[in-house]
Amino acid sequence: MITKIFLTLFGLAISIAVFSQSLADTIDVTRVLGGYRYDSNGSVLSLNDIFVMMKKDDEARRLMDKAISASGISKIFSFAGGFMIGWQVGAALFGGKPSWTLAGIGCGVSIVGLQFGVSANKKTLKAIDLYNKRLKGLSYEAPFDLKLGLCANGMAIKMTF
């Protein structure tokens, strides 16, 4: 009888550590040359993948939506500015008459695109941080207290959160 109780308590103690929510759904951010890389479960995520992962977290999803919009605007401005600069540099290299005014305007447009890109990165990092914090709040790492004792009906296990 004592071995059955011991095995039951041992199994219960092991199941408490095993049956817990995993933090595998968190998003890891790695700084790489020219920006950030977002990983989850060993796979690289795009901004749209992150947006889909955040479907249950309204505030993080709203921030991520703003980040995706800012990223799109950044790409448009950066492409247009780079095209204006590149066309003039190409004309200068191959004997044409470049319009350096247009190249200067291209620099300004590229700077506007850069600012939108910085804004998109900040919003993305803030959304990921918010999402990960809320996941960790649901995890098994939350503090709890487990007590084993006697009660009127026999042995008791008390778990408080």
C-alpha positions in Angstrom: 0.0 0.0 0.0 2.8 2.4 0.9 4.5 1.7 -2.5 1.3 2.6 -4.3 1.0 5.9 -2.4 4.7 6.6 -3.0 4.4 5.8 -6.8 1.2 7.9 -7.0 2.9 10.9 -5.3 6.0 10.4 -7.4 4.0 10.3 -10.6 2.1 13.4 -9.5 5.3 15.3 -8.8 6.7 14.4 -12.2 3.5 15.3 -14.0 3.5 18.8 -12.5 6.9 19.5 -14.1 6.0 17.8 -17.4 2.5 19.1 -17.9 3.1 22.8 -18.5 2.8 25.2 -21.3 5.7 25.4 -23.5 7.4 28.7 -24.5 8.1 27.3 -28.0 5.7 29.9 -29.5 7.8 32.8 -28.5 9.4 34.9 -31.3 13.2 35.3 -31.1 14.8 38.5 -32.5 18.3 38.4 -33.8 20.2 41.5 -35.1 21.8 40.8 -38.4 23.6 43.0 -40.9 21.0 45.5 -42.2 18.2 44.7 -39.9 16.6 41.9 -37.8 15.8 38.3 -38.2 12.7 36.8 -36.5 12.7 33.1 -35.6 10.2 30.8 -34.0 10.6 27.0 -33.6 13.7 27.1 -35.7 12.1 28.7 -38.7 12.6 32.3 -40.0 9.5 34.4 -40.0 8.4 37.2 -42.2 6.4 40.2 -40.9 3.2 38.6 -42.3 4.0 35.3 -40.4 4.4 37.2 -37.2 1.1 39.0 -37.9 -0.6 35.6 -38.2 1.0 34.3 -35.0 -0.4 37.3 -33.1 -4.0 36.7 -34.0 -5.1 36.2 -30.4 -3.3 39.3 -29.0 -5.2 42.3 -30.2 -2.8 45.0 -29.0 0.3 43.3 -30.4 -1.5 42.6 -33.6 -2.5 46.3 -34.0 1.1 47.3 -33.5 2.2 44.7 -36.0 -0.3 46.0 -38.5 1.1 49.5 -38.2 4.6 48.1 -38.6 3.7 46.2 -41.8 2.2 49.4 -43.2 5.2 51.5 -42.3 7.5 48.8 -43.8 5.5 48.9 -47.1 5.8 52.7 -47.3 9.5 52.5 -46.5 10.1 50.1 -49.4 8.2 52.3 -51.8 10.1 55.5 -50.9 13.5 53.7 -50.7 13.0 52.1 -54.1 12.0 55.4 -55.7 14.9 57.3 -54.1 17.4 54.6 -55.1 16.1 54.6 -58.7 16.5 58.4 -58.9 20.0 58.2 -57.6 21.0 55.2 -59.6 19.7 56.6 -62.9 21.8 59.7 -62.5 24.9 57.8 -61.5 24.5 55.5 -64.4 24.2 58.5 -66.7 27.4 60.0 -65.3 29.3 56.7 -65.7 28.2 56.1 -69.3 28.7 59.6 -70.7 25.2 61.0 -70.4 24.4 64.3 -68.8 23.2 63.6 -65.2 20.7 65.8 -63.4 22.3 66.1 -59.9 19.2 67.9 -58.7 17.2 64.8 -59.4 19.8 62.7 -57.6 19.6 65.1 -54.6 15.8 64.7 -54.6 16.4 60.9 -54.7 18.6 61.2 -51.6 15.8 63.1 -49.8 13.2 60.5 -50.8 15.5 57.7 -49.6 16.0 59.4 -46.2 12.2 59.5 -45.9 12.0 55.8 -46.7 14.8 55.2 -44.1 12.8 56.9 -41.4 9.7 54.8 -42.2 11.9 51.7 -42.0 13.2 52.7 -38.6 9.7 53.3 -37.4 8.6 49.9 -38.7 11.5 48.2 -36.9 10.6 49.9 -33.6 6.9 49.0 -33.9 7.8 45.4 -34.8 10.1 45.0 -31.8 7.6 46.5 -29.5 4.8 44.2 -30.8 7.1 41.1 -30.4 8.1 42.2 -26.9 4.5 42.6 -25.9 3.5 39.3 -27.5 6.4 37.4 -25.8 5.6 39.0 -22.4 2.0 37.9 -22.6 3.0 34.4 -23.5 5.4 34.2 -20.6 2.6 35.4 -18.3 0.7 32.2 -19.3 3.7 29.9 -18.9 4.7 27.4 -16.3 7.3 29.9 -15.0 4.7 31.7 -13.0 5.4 31.3 -9.3 3.5 28.7 -7.5 3.7 26.9 -4.1 3.1 23.2 -3.7 2.5 21.7 -0.2 2.0 18.2 0.8 0.2 17.6 4.1 -2.5 15.8 6.0 -6.1 16.6 6.2 -9.2 15.0 7.8 -9.7 12.7 4.8 -6.0 11.6 4.5 -3.2 13.1 2.5 -3.6 16.4 0.6 -1.7 18.4 -2.0 -2.2 22.1 -1.9 -1.1 24.2 -4.9 -1.3 28.0 -4.8 -0.6 30.4 -7.6 
